């Protein structure tokens, strides 16, 4: 999907992400998961609904997320399937400037997530997820521990 885009289009999308996008991950409590948390990864692009037609054109270049209109008139294009997030980040990584550290850390989180075998492994993953908040403007939420 992304490998078919020219370097110029990849750079444009990376610039859009740097300016009007967000990359974040969170540990959501969920008892149906092995260690009681779901690791949820997100790449989100934002735009005013006034520019919907052009924004849809940009989103169609990406092709793997979902577009929604918020009640406040902001469009959100969300990529949250782990394989799509990983592929997207790999292809735009050389072009990202402002969010380079977020891209690198997210790829590290994705890699570690695929190798989780023990609760100790999962705790290391949670530490990486917690460290992500230092890179973003966030509410400083933190999952501190798992129950023993």
N, C-alpha and C positions, 0 to 999 in steps of 0.2 A: 504494500500500500504506500508507505512513505518513500521507499526506495525509488519509486517511479517519479517522485517530485524532483525538479531541478534544484541545484544548490541555491539558486536565487529564491525560489519559493520556500525552501527549508529555512533560509535566513530570514525571510519575511515573517514566517510563522514563529520562529524563535524570537524575533523582535517584538511581535505581538504579545507573546507570552511574557517577555521581559517587562513590557509596559502595561498591558491590560489583562494579565493572567496571574494565576496562583498555582503553586505546587505544594501540596501538603499531604500529610499522613496522620492518622489518629488511631489510637487503640480504643475501640468501642466495646464496653462490657457486653458480652453475649454468651450466655451459659451453654449454648449449643456448640460452641467451639471448644476444642481440646483443652486449652488453658484458660478458658473463660473470657477471652477477648477476641474480637475480630480486628485484624489490621486492615484498615480501609485507606486506600491510596486514591488521590484525586489530582487531576490537572483540570483547571477551570479557566475559561476565557470569559471576559465580561464585555458587554457593549450595551449602549442605550438601544431601546427598542426602535428608536427613530431610524437607526441605521440597519434595520433587520435584513434587507435585501443584500447589501454588501457583506454583512456579517455572515449570512448563510453561504455566500460564495467562498469566504475564507474557511468556514467550517467544512464545506464540501471538499476542500483540498485535504483536510485531515481525515475525514470519512469514518471515524470509529467512535465518536462520542454521541451524546444526546443533547439536543437543544431544548431549552425551556425558557418561558417568560415568567419572571418573578412578579409578584403583585406590585412592586415599586417601579415597574417599567424597565427593569434591567434584564437583558438577555444573558443567559448562562449556557455555555457549551461545556459539558462535563465529560471527561474521559476517566473511567474508573475501573475498567477491566484490567487486571494486572498485566496480561500479555500486551494489551494495547498501550498501556502506560509505558511499559518497558521499551517496546518498539519505537514509540513516539520519541521518548527521551534519547534513545541511542541515535536516532537520525537527526535530531536538532541540537544535540550536545555541542558539536563543533561551532555552532553559531550563537549560542546563548552567551550573554555577557553578564547581566545583572543577577540572574538566577543560576549561575554556574554551580555554586556550592549546593543549592537545593537539588539540582539535577544529579550531581555526583552522589549525594547522600541518598536520594531516592533509589538510585540504581543499586547502591550498596544494601539498602533495606530490602529491596526485591530479591537480590541474590541471597542474603542471609535467610529471608523468609522461606525460600525454597529448600533450605538445608536444616530446618528445625527438626530435631529429634527428641530433645529432652526439655524439661522445664528450665534448666540452666541456659540452654540455647535460646529459649523464648525470652528469658529475662534479658539476655544480651540484645535481642531484637527490640525489646521495650526501651532499653537505654538509648538505642539509636533513634527510635521514634520520639522519645523525650527530647533528644538533642536537636531534633528538627525545629522545635519551637524557638530555638535561639536564632535561627536564620530568618524566620518570618515574623511579621507583626501579628502576634496572636494574643489570646487571652491568658497565655501562660498556663494552660491546663497541663497536668502531668499525671501519668499513671505511675505511682511510686513503687508499688510492690504487687506481687501476687501472693495470695494466701499460701502459707507453707503446706 
